[in-house]
């Protein structure tokens, strides 16, 4: 088992899914992990499984200002966070016919403002120490628009661009920045989707292993699974009118 270069880490959205998997993966490799989420009971269950290196941190990233201050304080309390993974996110459908602005605003507050606050809260300390690793869990949906998902796609596209811009600014301080773009992964979030609507669905454990290896390799970007990422890359290379036509054809076949 490869020893990681991090002593301390913060993972948000750690009560389930990819965040829970990453927090557990890191503790197994000797990293002290603050696991952040709203649901304290799930975090306590994770601590019982992961052991003393897992420290539950009850937080709600939808309150961006509080999140920024909490992460910045934690950076000082912990002696310096080496790795910060902004994983917390929500995904809901956006209806053009009857848009639910509460749902739209919730995705913006968590996926955009909350993720930004998480990363920015750790940034001053990392710059001062001239080391660190910032990670954002975006999505393949942040690279290409899909019907019924305008807000989710836009929020994940923001995170991807935010990370790309940060990378240009902080590399000179010795800070790594990784943007991760999963496809469909079996989790609490994907369980809400219609059966048969998630091509190339990955199990959680191999997805976490894939991400963990990418972080150890200090990769700037990871897209997975390869089948879905190939479709997204192809769709992104097509003229917009062609992609729109393909989506319409698929919608008619349903």
N, C-alpha and C positions, 0 to 999 in steps of 0.2 A: 504494500500500500504506500503510495507516494505521500511524503510529508508535505503539507501545504506551507506556503510562506507566511500565512496569517496567524497571529495569536488570538485576535479578537474579531468578532463579526456581529453585524446587526442584519437580521432578515425580517422584513415586514410581510404581513399577510401569512404568518407562520402557523396559523391555527388549522390549516388544511392544504391539500393540493401540493403544488410545486414549492411553496414557501415552507411548508412542514417538511417536505422531503429534503430540501436543501439544508434546512437547519439541522436535521438529524444526520445528514451526510457529513456536514462539517464537524459536528461533535464527535463522530466516530473517528475523525482524523486528528483529534486533539485540540480543536479550535473552541475557544470560549464564545458561546453564541447567545446574544440577546435576541429572543424570539418575540417579535412584536405582532400584536393583533388585538381586536376588540374583545374576542371571546376568551375570557380568562380560564374557564373550565377546560377548554381544549388545549390551552397552553400548559396547564398543570398536568394534563394527561400526557402531553408530549414530554414534559420534564421527567415524569415517572418512567417513561420509556428510554429517554436519551441519557439521563443521569445528571450529575452535578455540573457538568459543563454547559448545560442548557438553563438559561435564566429567563423566565417569562417576563414580558414587558407589555402591560396592558396599555394600548394606545389606539387612537382612531385617526388614521391619516386623512380622513375627510376634513379634519380641522387642520388646515395647512400651517397656520401660524403657530399653533401649539406643537405640531409635529416638528417644525423647524427648531423651536426652542428646546424640545425634549431631546432631539438627536444631538444638538450642539452640547447640551448639558451632559448627555451620556458619553460623548467623546471625551469630555474632561474627566468624568467619574471613572471611566474604564481605563484611563491611562493612554487613551488613543485607540480609535477604531481603525483596524487595518483593512477591513472589508465591509462594505455596505451594499446590501442587495435590496433595491426598491422593487419588491415583488407584489405588494398589495394592489389589487385591481378588481374592478367589477365589470361585467359584461352583460348588457341587456339590449334587446331589440329596440330599434327606433322606427316608429311608424310615421311615414310621410302623410298619411291620411288623417291620423289623429295623434300627433306627437305629444308625448308625455314629458313635459319640461322638467318635472321633478326627477324623472329617470335620467334625462339628458344631463341635468345639472349634477346629479350624483356621480355619473361617470367622469365628468370634467373635474369635479372636486377631488375624487380619489385618484384617477388615472393620470391626470395632468398636474393639478396643484399639489396633491399629496405626495406623488412620486418626486416632483421637483423639490419640495420641502425636505424630504428624506435625504436626498443626495446633497442638497446645498447645506443642510445642517452639519454634515460631516466634512464639508469641503475646507473651511478655514483651518481646521486642525491638521488635515492631510497636507495642505499647502505649507503650513509652518514646519511640519515634520519632514516634508519632501518625500513622502511615500504614501501609498494607499491604493485601494482598488474600489472603484465605483461600478456598480452593475445595475442595469435596469432591465426588467422583464417586460419587453414589448410584446409583439405578436406578428405573425405573418400577415395578419389583417391590417397591420400598420404600413404595409408595403403596397397594398392593392385594395381598392374599394369593392365591397360586396353588398348586395341588396339587403335592406333591413338592418344594416349595421353601420350607418353613416357616422354616428357619434363614437361608437367603439373604435372603428377604423381610424377616425380622426384623432382620437385621444392617444392611440398607440403610435400613430405617425408622429405626433408631437414628441412623444418620449424618445423615439428613435432619433429625430433631428436634434433634440436637446442633448442627448448623449454624444452624437457626432460633433456637435459644436463644443461641448465640454472637453472632449478629447483633444481638439485642436488647441484649447487654452491651457490644459493642465499637464500635458505630456512633459513639458519642460520642467515641471516640478517633481517628476518621477512617479506620477500617479497614472495608473492604468484605468481604462474605461472600457467596459464590455456591454454591448447591446445584444440581448438574446430575444429571438423571435420564434417562439414555439408555434406549432400547428395545433391540432386537437390532441389533448392529453387527458386521459381518464382521471377525472377529479370531481369534486363537489360542484364546480362550475359547469363542467361539461355534462354532468348528469341531468341538467335542466334542458338540454337540447333534445330535439326530436331524434328518435332512433333512425339510423340510416343517413343522417344529415352531416356526419362527421367522417369524411374519408381519411383513411390512413391513421385512424385513432391509435395513439401510443399508450402503452401502460405507463404508470407513474415512475416505477423504479428505473427502467432503462432511460427514460427522459431525464431524470435527476442525474444519473451517471453521466449522460452525455453532456449536461451542463457543467457538472463538476469538473470533468476533464477539460472542457473549454476554459474554465476559470484558471485551472492549474497551468494551462498553456498560455495564459494571458492573452487569449484571443480577443480581437476587437469586436468581432461579430459572430454570432452563431444563428443559423437558420436550420430548423428541423421540423418534421422528418424530411428527408431529401425528396421524397415523392411530391409532397405538398409544396415544398419550397421551389421545386422545379416548375410546377404549374404557376405559382405566383410570379416567379421570374419571367416566365414566358408571357403571362398576362400583362405584366408591367412593361414588357418590350413592345407589345402591340399598340397600334393607334387606339386612342380612347374609344373611338366609334366602333372598332372591331370588338374590343372587350365588352362594350355595352351590348352589341348584337349577340355575342356568345352567351352572355348572362340571360338575355331575353329568351333565347332558344332553349336554354336549360330550364328556365322558369315555366315555359309552355309544356315541357315534357312531364312536369310534376302533376 
